[in-house]
Amino acid sequence: MADIRAGLAAVRERVDAACAAAGRAPDEVGLLLATKTQPAARIAEAVAAGARLIGENRVQELAEKDAELTALADGRPFERHFIGHLQSNKVNQVLRYVSCVQSVDGVELAGRLQRRLEALDRTLDVLVQVNTSGEQSKFGVAAADAVAVVGEVARRDRLRVRGLMTVGLQSPDEAAVRASYRALRELRDRAADAMGTGLPVLSMGMSGDLEAAVAEGATLVRIGSAVFGARPRTA
Ligand SMILES: *Cc1c(COP(=O)(O)O)cnc(C)c1O
């Protein structure tokens, strides 16, 4: 079984080295643990080892693990973000668990979140997910629409748009992967210009390519297998 504490330390070292190579301060880049398919006990181990931010892809997993994770964390603080495709009929449920939805991929979903947040009288941090690779299988708004969608989402007063998220190109071609991350940064810069506000968060980079993402300005890398080991193929 992969040693979670050692895995976390190794990832942090990789992030720090990538920051040094890019002339960035290590505290500019945070770590989100992608915990899909991991049982609550393993996630709690990571929290005990210092992980503070957890990302889940499915509302059902959030719900199933919630009570056990909360109990096992034993008062240690942790925060959860939603990083998967959010179906509109799961909006009410997801809000019970997360402080941020990173995967807002359209104006309609933003509208549904806004209405539910109005009813709850609260706000929510969100990121707009962009499909920077153009792959059909990927969720996220098209790059060509991203600036307009960020503007539309930001008009919903219960949503605080903090930045952009992407699942980068899956390819052995490092230059192409890096180009997809650069594209997200450039879209962020244009959207921030258009709105006249900062969009500080760039959530990009995973176990296999975090260095490229940090080089292109990632502020949050989302790491699963480098800490927990390979996932079963069904994931
Ligand atoms: C699984 C997942 C990750 C982490 O992937 P690894 O390659 O295991 O590090 C990051 N982001 C999203 C959206 C994911 O679903």
The ligand as a Gaussian input file, in Angstrom:
#p B3LYP/6-31G(d) Opt

LIG

0 1
 C       -8.607000      12.260000     -10.778000
 C       -8.490000      13.710000     -11.017000
 C       -7.298000      14.412000     -10.762000
 C       -6.032000      13.744000     -10.262000
 O       -5.530000      12.863000     -11.209000
 P       -4.167000      12.032000     -10.927000
 O       -3.651000      11.789000     -12.280000
 O       -4.580000      10.807000     -10.192000
 O       -3.295000      12.902000     -10.114000
 C       -7.304000      15.772000     -10.972000
 N       -8.385000      16.418000     -11.446000
 C       -9.542000      15.793000     -11.705000
 C      -10.692000      16.572000     -12.215000
 C       -9.623000      14.419000     -11.512000
 O      -10.771000      13.791000     -11.797000

